[in-house]
């Protein structure tokens, strides 16, 4: 797929979304590609100009569970913040989201 003016990362994101929609959800190719572009464009609009770190080979739910488990053992400490490279505020947000998800029956 070729998206003029779209950074390489967003092109790749659009392609990955389209492929997943086609093969996992049986969405027609054109519709899947269009949706992939819409999502990539929205990410570019929302996050354009930001420096974003994406953890290599990591899954969001696994890492958040790891943070929650560490919190249960030691609470929110400076060492915990350093271990995960996050602020105390972000760790507290992850913990809160995890506890709310547990209450609702959904995982965060």
Secondary structure, DSSP 8 states (H G I E B T S, - for coil): ---TT--HHHHHHHHHHHHHHHHHH---HHHHHHHHHHHHHHHHHHHTT------TT--HHHHHHHHHHHHHHH-S-HHHHHHHT--HHHHHHHHHHHHHHHHHT---
